[in-house]
């Protein structure tokens, strides 16, 4: 039996959402491109948000944040950022770079001596035992910043990723324990020779903690979120905001379902003992847009000075070799290739035509496991943030290229 009180609450929320949405500027083409995924039941809801020349030009919330309760998706809905945490960690690292505390050529072990004796997996011997050898050089911090250090994530078959799954550093209860677990893992390849999606940005979080003397959550709050007025971005969702937290879904048996317990379905009820620089944040569209606008502005926003312009250029410049760019590496929708390369913790579009993408030259972007995505386009002076909460996998909607084309059309380009 439906509780009338719940029904009334849902109706009021829907009315508030409709009123809120009608007051926002819209790019009709963006809504038209993405709303069919909601109408067909492939997405519960979607939020899109765009700034042009620093001004809000598009804000839209379509569908539901919770299919069971009927609660609408709203502009202030809080979502799991997952790997969209990575560019934020790049900025945390860049702040310390501006302070002269590290350089790309520094060995990783200069900051984290616990990782001074990493070995590279070279295959199995005749007895079926792993061959582990010292690398030609120990990983550098610059290689950590570009997924070329030799680390992995545990997503692939084989000895190295089996070791990651068994050791499970990302489930460590503390930063110290995570570091010990990483120290016992083999490198998947010689540092600097390949690009492989990995725990590198989680290692960066440990670097930030070691160099700053603060936990990663405290450092990000004091040096990034506080100054940028990102009021809903954190490593947890407090009790007073949980009614704005979107439900997470996965595609199973031909429909959206709430995933069972697992690493992607955390409650975000408290700040973790080991905060993952590669995937631990929650955020909102407007919060993340403020972060992205700071990058577009060259490191400042509304009087807050986060980075030097030259350091923002480091983040948004490709740091991989032509050989790696052409090596067929990538993850999900982010397939590294000539023209679509990699800076610090994110893709850099060095040649839109060659890459086959509808963004300006110099655009910087990344996404998250639940379908969140963003880009910063300095050529067109555009920031775009898109938020859904559907884990990637079978029949994943191609929201990124669809939205990029819709934005380009909305700009009249």
C-alpha positions in Angstrom: 0.0 0.0 0.0 1.4 3.5 -0.9 1.9 5.8 2.0 0.0 9.0 1.3 2.7 11.0 3.2 5.4 9.6 0.9 3.3 10.3 -2.1 2.8 13.9 -1.0 6.5 14.4 -0.3 7.4 13.0 -3.8 4.8 15.3 -5.4 6.2 18.4 -3.7 9.8 17.4 -4.6 8.7 16.9 -8.3 7.0 20.4 -8.2 10.1 21.9 -6.7 12.3 20.2 -9.3 10.1 21.5 -12.1 10.1 25.0 -10.8 13.9 24.9 -10.4 14.5 23.5 -13.8 12.2 26.0 -15.6 14.3 28.9 -14.0 17.6 27.6 -15.5 19.0 28.5 -19.0 18.9 25.5 -21.4 20.5 24.3 -24.5 17.5 22.4 -26.0 19.8 20.3 -28.2 21.6 18.8 -25.2 18.3 17.8 -23.5 17.1 16.4 -26.8 20.2 14.3 -27.2 20.2 12.8 -23.7 16.6 12.6 -22.6 15.8 9.5 -24.9 18.2 7.4 -22.7 15.9 8.3 -19.7 12.7 7.8 -21.6 13.9 4.3 -22.7 14.8 3.3 -19.2 18.5 3.1 -19.9 19.3 5.8 -17.4 17.4 6.8 -14.3 18.3 10.4 -14.7 20.9 12.8 -16.0 22.2 16.2 -15.0 24.0 18.5 -17.4 25.6 21.8 -16.7 27.6 24.1 -18.9 29.4 27.4 -18.6 30.5 29.6 -21.5 32.9 32.5 -20.9 32.4 31.9 -17.2 28.6 32.3 -17.3 26.0 29.6 -16.8 24.4 28.8 -20.2 22.8 25.4 -19.5 21.5 23.6 -16.5 19.2 20.6 -16.8 18.1 17.8 -14.5 16.0 15.0 -16.2 14.5 11.9 -14.8 14.9 10.4 -11.3 17.6 10.1 -8.7 15.8 7.2 -7.2 13.5 5.0 -9.3 11.9 3.3 -6.3 10.8 6.4 -4.4 10.3 8.5 -7.6 12.5 11.3 -6.2 13.5 13.5 -9.1 17.0 14.2 -10.3 17.7 17.8 -9.3 20.5 20.3 -9.9 21.8 19.9 -6.4 21.7 16.1 -6.4 24.9 14.5 -5.0 26.6 11.8 -7.0 29.5 9.4 -6.8 32.3 11.0 -8.8 34.5 7.8 -8.8 37.3 8.5 -11.3 36.4 12.1 -11.8 38.3 12.3 -8.5 41.5 11.9 -10.5 41.7 15.5 -11.9 41.1 16.9 -8.4 44.0 14.8 -7.2 46.1 16.2 -10.1 45.3 19.7 -8.7 46.3 18.7 -5.2 49.6 17.4 -6.6 50.0 20.6 -8.7 49.6 22.8 -5.6 52.5 21.0 -4.0 54.4 21.2 -7.4 53.9 25.0 -7.2 55.4 24.9 -3.7 58.5 23.2 -5.1 57.9 20.0 -3.2 58.3 17.6 -6.2 59.3 17.5 -9.8 58.2 15.0 -12.5 61.7 13.6 -12.8 61.9 12.8 -9.1 61.9 9.0 -8.3 58.7 8.0 -6.6 60.8 6.6 -3.7 62.1 10.1 -3.0 58.7 10.9 -1.4 57.6 7.3 -0.6 60.8 5.4 0.3 58.6 2.4 1.1 58.3 1.9 -2.7 62.0 2.0 -3.4 62.4 -1.7 -4.3 59.5 -2.3 -6.7 60.1 -5.2 -9.2 58.8 -5.8 -12.7 57.0 -8.9 -13.7 58.8 -10.6 -16.6 56.7 -13.7 -17.0 56.7 -17.2 -15.5 59.6 -19.6 -15.4 59.6 -23.3 -16.4 58.4 -24.2 -13.0 55.4 -21.8 -13.2 57.0 -19.3 -10.8 57.0 -15.5 -11.5 60.1 -13.9 -12.7 60.5 -10.6 -10.9 63.4 -8.2 -11.8 64.6 -4.7 -10.9 63.2 -2.2 -13.5 65.6 -0.3 -15.8 64.6 2.7 -13.6 62.4 3.1 -10.6 59.1 4.8 -11.4 59.2 8.6 -11.4 56.4 10.9 -10.0 55.8 12.2 -13.6 55.2 8.6 -14.7 52.7 8.2 -11.8 50.9 11.3 -13.0 50.5 9.8 -16.5 49.6 6.1 -15.9 53.0 5.1 -17.3 54.7 4.1 -14.0 54.0 0.3 -14.2 51.1 0.0 -11.8 47.8 -1.7 -12.6 44.3 -1.8 -11.1 43.5 -5.5 -10.8 41.0 -5.4 -13.7 42.9 -7.7 -16.1 43.7 -11.4 -16.2 47.2 -12.7 -15.3 49.7 -12.9 -12.5 50.0 -9.1 -11.8 46.3 -8.4 -11.6 45.7 -11.6 -9.6 48.2 -10.1 -7.1 46.3 -6.9 -7.0 43.0 -8.7 -6.4 44.5 -10.8 -3.6 46.3 -7.8 -2.0 43.4 -5.3 -2.6 45.3 -2.1 -1.7 42.2 0.0 -2.4 40.3 -1.7 0.4 43.0 -1.0 2.9 41.7 0.5 6.2 44.5 3.1 6.4 46.9 5.0 4.2 49.8 3.3 5.9 48.3 -0.2 5.2 47.6 0.8 1.6 51.2 1.8 1.1 52.5 -1.6 2.6 50.2 -3.5 0.2 51.3 -1.5 -2.8 55.0 -2.1 -1.9 54.4 -5.9 -2.1 52.9 -5.7 -5.7 54.9 -6.2 -8.9 55.0 -3.7 -11.7 53.1 -4.8 -14.8 55.7 -3.3 -17.2 58.9 -1.3 -17.4 58.2 2.2 -16.2 57.7 4.7 -19.0 57.1 2.2 -21.8 53.3 1.7 -21.7 50.1 3.4 -20.6 47.9 1.4 -18.3 45.0 2.5 -16.2 46.0 2.0 -12.6 46.2 2.9 -8.9 48.7 5.7 -9.8 46.3 8.4 -8.6 45.7 6.6 -5.3 49.5 6.6 -5.0 49.4 10.4 -5.7 47.0 10.7 -2.7 49.7 9.1 -0.5 52.2 11.5 -1.9 50.0 14.5 -1.1 49.6 13.2 2.5 53.3 12.6 2.9 54.4 16.0 1.5 51.6 18.1 3.2 51.4 16.3 6.5 47.6 16.3 6.1 45.1 13.6 5.2 44.0 13.8 1.6 40.4 14.8 2.6 41.7 17.6 4.8 44.2 18.9 2.2 41.5 18.9 -0.5 39.0 20.7 1.7 41.5 23.4 2.9 43.3 24.0 -0.4 40.6 23.2 -3.1 37.0 22.8 -2.0 36.9 25.5 0.7 38.6 28.2 -1.5 36.5 27.3 -4.5 33.2 27.1 -2.5 32.6 23.5 -3.6 30.2 23.0 -0.7 29.0 19.5 -1.5 32.2 17.8 -2.6 33.8 15.5 -0.1 34.8 11.9 0.7 31.4 11.3 2.4 27.8 12.4 2.4 26.7 13.8 5.8 23.4 12.9 7.3 21.9 16.2 6.5 22.5 15.8 2.8 21.6 12.2 2.3 18.2 13.0 0.9 20.0 14.5 -2.1 22.3 11.5 -2.7 21.4 9.7 -5.9 20.8 5.9 -6.1 23.4 3.9 -8.0 22.3 1.5 -10.7 23.7 -1.2 -13.0 22.3 -2.8 -16.1 21.3 -6.4 -15.4 18.8 -8.7 -17.0 17.7 -6.0 -19.4 16.9 -3.3 -16.8 18.4 -0.9 -14.3 18.9 -2.5 -10.9 20.5 -1.5 -7.6 23.9 -3.2 -7.4 24.6 -5.6 -4.6 27.3 -5.0 -1.9 30.7 -4.4 -3.4 33.6 -2.0 -3.9 31.4 0.4 -6.1 28.5 0.5 -3.7 29.9 2.2 -0.6 27.5 4.0 1.8 29.8 7.1 1.9 28.7 7.4 5.5 32.1 8.4 7.0 35.5 9.6 5.8 37.5 6.5 5.0 40.8 5.7 6.7 42.4 5.5 3.3 40.9 8.1 1.0 41.4 7.1 -2.6 42.8 9.9 -4.8 41.7 7.8 -7.8 38.0 7.5 -7.0 36.7 8.5 -3.6 34.8 11.8 -4.0 31.1 12.7 -4.2 30.1 16.0 -5.9 27.4 18.0 -7.6 27.2 19.5 -11.1 27.8 23.1 -9.9 30.6 22.1 -7.6 32.5 20.3 -10.2 31.9 23.0 -12.7 33.5 25.5 -10.4 36.6 23.2 -10.2 36.6 23.0 -14.0 36.2 26.7 -14.5 39.2 27.3 -12.2 41.2 25.2 -14.7 39.8 27.1 -17.6 40.7 30.4 -15.9 44.3 29.3 -15.4 44.2 28.5 -11.7 41.9 31.1 -10.2 38.2 31.6 -9.5 36.3 34.4 -7.8 39.4 35.7 -6.1 40.6 32.2 -5.0 44.2 31.5 -6.3 44.7 27.7 -6.5 47.5 27.3 -9.1 49.9 29.2 -11.3 48.7 29.5 -14.9 51.9 27.6 -16.0 51.0 24.7 -13.7 47.5 24.5 -15.1 49.2 24.2 -18.6 51.2 21.3 -17.2 47.9 19.5 -16.2 46.3 20.2 -19.6 49.3 19.3 -21.8 50.1 15.8 -23.1 53.1 14.2 -21.4 53.1 10.9 -23.3 55.4 10.0 -26.1 54.1 9.5 -29.7 54.9 5.8 -29.4 52.6 5.5 -26.3 49.9 7.6 -27.9 49.9 5.2 -30.9 50.1 2.1 -28.7 46.5 1.2 -28.5 46.1 1.8 -24.8 43.1 3.0 -23.0 40.1 2.3 -20.7 36.4 2.4 -21.5 35.5 5.4 -23.6 38.9 6.9 -23.0 41.0 5.2 -25.7 44.4 7.0 -25.9 45.4 7.7 -29.5 47.2 10.3 -31.6 45.3 13.6 -31.1 43.6 12.2 -27.9 46.5 11.9 -25.5 47.2 12.2 -21.7 48.3 15.0 -19.4 48.2 14.9 -15.7 45.4 12.6 -14.6 43.2 13.3 -17.7 42.9 13.2 -21.4 44.2 16.1 -23.5 42.8 16.7 -27.0 45.8 17.7 -29.0 44.1 17.4 -32.4 40.3 17.2 -32.5 40.1 16.2 -36.1 42.6 13.4 -35.9 41.0 12.2 -32.6 37.5 12.4 -34.2 36.0 14.3 -31.3 33.7 17.4 -31.2 35.7 19.5 -28.8 38.2 22.3 -29.2 42.0 21.8 -29.3 43.5 21.6 -25.8 40.4 20.3 -24.2 41.0 18.4 -20.9 38.6 15.7 -19.8 37.9 12.5 -17.8 35.0 10.4 -16.5 33.9 8.1 -13.7 32.7 4.5 -13.3 29.1 5.5 -12.8 29.0 7.5 -16.0 29.9 11.0 -14.8 31.9 13.0 -17.3 33.3 16.5 -17.9 35.5 18.5 -20.1 37.2 21.9 -20.1 37.5 23.4 -23.6 39.9 26.4 -23.6 39.4 27.0 -27.4 35.7 27.6 -27.0 35.9 28.8 -23.4 33.4 26.1 -22.3 33.1 23.9 -19.2 30.7 21.0 -19.3 29.7 18.6 -16.6 27.4 15.5 -17.1 26.2 13.3 -14.2 24.5 9.9 -14.3 24.7 7.1 -11.8 24.8 3.9 -13.9 27.9 1.7 -13.7 29.6 1.0 -17.0 29.2 -2.3 -18.7 26.7 -3.9 -21.1 24.8 -1.5 -23.4 26.3 1.6 -21.7 24.8 4.7 -23.3 27.5 6.7 -25.2 26.6 9.9 -23.4 30.0 11.6 -23.8 30.3 11.8 -27.6 26.6 12.5 -27.9 26.8 15.4 -25.5 30.0 16.7 -27.1 28.3 16.9 -30.5 25.2 18.5 -29.0 27.3 21.2 -27.3 29.2 21.9 -30.5 25.9 22.3 -32.3 24.6 24.5 -29.5 27.6 26.8 -29.9 26.9 27.0 -33.6 30.2 25.5 -34.6 
